[in-house]
Structure formats: C-alpha cells, structure tokens
C-alpha cells in the first residue's frame, strides 16, 4: 500500500515529497483528480491548481472525476495515481458514501496504485472524521453525513490536518474518548506511507497522539505503524 498525505499547506513545502511521489510512479504516469471537497464552481480551478503544483512531474495525462457514481474499475485502473484534493471533509465523504469509491480504492491500492491526499483528502483516509472539526477554523458539517467513520485505509489511525499545538487538549480528549490514535500534520508537514512505514517530508514534524504517549516524527525520520509503542 502506498499513500501520500499533506497537511493542507502551500505546495512550496512539498517539493521533496513530490519528487518521492514521482519516484513511485511508472514511466509516463497518469493521474486522476477528485476535487469533490471543493465547492462545485471551483472544480476547474482545483484541476488547474493541482496541475500547476505537479508541474515537476511529467504526467502523460491528468483527468478529473466530478461524479463518483459514474466511476468504474475499468476506468480507474487506467491511472497510476489518484489525487484527492482538500476542502470540506464532510462534503467529500458524503459524495464517497453515495458511490463505490471505497471498494474501488481498496482494489486500486492492492493493484499497486498510489493515493495522494491533501487536507480533507488525507483526513478521509483515516479512521474517523471528527478530527476535521478540530481547531478554530475546523470544517463544518453542512452535509447530510451522519456517520463519521473514515475509509480506514491505515487501521485505527485518525488523521488531523492544519495542526496547531493549541489543539493538543482537543486531540487528547478525542483519543481518550474514542480510543483512537491521531496523526497530526501541520500545513508544512507531508508524509509517505509504504507498507506501514511512515516517512515525514516538508518543513515540520508530524505528531502522533497515542493512547499512552505522544511521539514526534521529525522531517526525514521514519516510523513503523506496526510498532505498539504509540498505543
């Protein structure tokens, strides 16, 4: 399984991560963009921004999917990577729940595809969406979404983006009440996850809030999620 996540900051923080992303791709790779966390009127702008952000990667083709219900395996398997853009986490998950994307992404990862998610696109990969509410500027749930379960692509781990240390008590309360660890990414933090091993990229450390302790993973360091040290 190969995942890339960024904490919601400017692309200038993630040039090294983009290079790593490129190293995981085949020659003349193709990318499918899912912009559904954004407002509908911003989909085209989202595609333009992402294309510009990945200008250092020579994609043969970049396509956008704005109707997940129409997405099928025959089409998805023609891509090397999927990029899930940021925006409102609950709007994004509502669209996913109305489709078969969960099953398709599981199959895509098993086949060797790569999923790259920013902000909301990273949060949904985790176990729980409550983290999207954290902080002064957290997402509002204006959708009809009731269940806050994420895609669970990385076990029990929940993902929090746009992390600020002022949110520590809020995160610890969640960990205590829900019994789920949280991986917090600042806007300058990115990571790759390959075979349950995290490597941190960007300009700021990742912070892992476990059930018993808090662990910091510095830029360039690796951490194995199979380790029980953070539980």
N, C-alpha and C positions, 0 to 999 in steps of 0.2 A: 504494500500500500504506500502510495506517495501523495502527500498533501503539502501544500504551501499555504501559509497564513500570514496576513499582515494586519497590524493593529489600527489601521484607519488613517495613517498619516500620508504625507506627500510622497510621491514616487521617488524623489531625490534621496530618500533614506534607504532605498532598497535596490540600488544598482547591483550590489554584490549578490543579493538574493535572486535578482532577475538572471544574473549570469549562471547561478546554480540551477535555476529553473530551466534555462536553456540547455544546460549540460544533461538534463534528464530526458530531453526530447529527442525524437528521431530527426533525421535529416529532412528538410522541407516540411516542418511540422504544421499542423492545422489547429486552430483554437475556436472553441465555441463559447461565446459570451452570454451570460444570463444576467440581465440588468434589472430584474423584477423587484429589487428592493427600492429602486428609484421611482419617482413619480413617472407616470406613463409618458408625459410630454418630454421627459428627459432621456428617453431610451437612446435616441440617436446621438445626443451629446455624450452619453455614457460610452457608447461604442467608439466615438471619436477620441475621447479622453484615454480610454484603455489602449486603443491602437497606438496613440502617441506615447503612452507610458511604456509600452513594449516595443518601441521603435528599434531598440538594440537587438531584438530577437527577429530573425528573418522568417516570419511565418509565411507559408505559402498562401494561406487563406485564413481570414478571420470572419466568422459568421456570428450572427446574433439570434437568439431564440427568445421570443416575447410571448409565446403561448406554449407552456409546458405540456398541456394536454395533447398537443399535436406532436410532441417529441416521441420518437420511437427508437428502438435499438438499432435498426439498420442505418439510421441517420447518425445517431450518437457515436457508433463505433467507427465512423469515418474520421473522427477527430482524435488528436493526440492528447489534448488537454481541454479542460473546462475551466473557465474563469467566472466566479460568482461575485458580482460587484456588491459594494456596500450601499447603505441607505437605511430603510426601516426594516428591522429584523422580522417584525410580525407580518408586514405586508408580504415579504419574501416567503415566509413559511406558509402563509395562507395559500399562496399560489402553488407551492410544492405539494401541500396536502390535497389539492384538487387534481393532482396528476399522479403519474407513476414514477416520478423522478427519483425517489428514494431507492426503489429497486433497480432502476437504470444506473444510478451512480455506483451502487454496490457492484454491479456487474462490470461497469466501466473500470473501477479500481482493480477488480480481480483480473481483468484482461491486461492490466498494466498501464491504464490511463492515469493521468495526473489531474488532481483538482486543486485549483488555486483560488482562495477566497480572501476578500478584504472586508474587514469590519463585520457587517451583518453576514456577509458571505463566509466569514470564518466562524462567527458565533453559531450558526446553524449546524456546523459540523460537530459541535459538542453535544453534551447530554441534555442540556437544559437552557431555555431561552430567558430565564429570569435575569441573567447577567446583563441583558440588553437594557434593562431598566436602571442599572447602577449609574450613579454619578448625577451631577447637576443637569447634564444635557442628555440623559438617557432616552431611549426610544419610547414613544407612547404606543400602546396597543389600540389603534383605532380600527382594527380589522375585526372579523368575527371569530378569530382564533381563540379557542378555549384551552386546548392542551398546550403546555409549554415544553413538551418533550422535543429535543433536538433530533438530528439524524443519527446520533450515537456512532459516528464513524471512528471515534477514539475511546471507546469504552465509557466509563463513568465520568470522564473529564469534561467539565464545562469550560467554555472559552469566554473571556471578558476582554473587550477591545476598548480603546481610548482610555486605558487605565491611568489613574492618578492615585498617589498614595493616600489622599484624603478619603478614598473609598475603601480603605482597608477594613474598617469595622463593619461596613455593609457586606463586604465579601466574606468576612469571617462568620458573620451571623448566618449567611446563606449556607456556608459549608457546614456549620453546626446543625442547622435546622434540617437541611436536605441530605446530609451525609455524602455530599459530592465534592470532590476536589475541583479547584478552579485554576486555570492557567490564564494569567492576566498579562495582556500585551499593551504597552504604551503605543502612542501614534508613531513612535520611532522604532518599534520592535517588529521584527518578522521572524518566521521560523520555517524550517522544513521538517517534515516528519516522514521518516522512511523506516519501515519495519520496526515500529515502536520506539525509534530513537529520534529525539528532538535535537536539532541544531539551531542555535539562535543567530540571527543576522540583524543588520540595521545599526542603530546608534544607541540603543538602550537595552538593558537586560529584560528577560522575562521573569515573572514571579509566579511561583507555584504555591498555592494555598492548599495544603493538605489537611487531613483530619486531625493530625497531631502537631504538625510543624509547617513553617513557611520556608521555601527554598528559592534562592535566586539563581538563575542560569544566565551567566554573562555572555555577551556577544562573542561568538566563536566557540563557545562551550557546547558540549553535548550532554544529554540526559536521557537515560533509558526509562521508558514508562513501565517496563516490566518490573522495575525496582519497587519494592514496597516501602522504601524509606520515606516517601512523602505521605503515606497513609497513617 
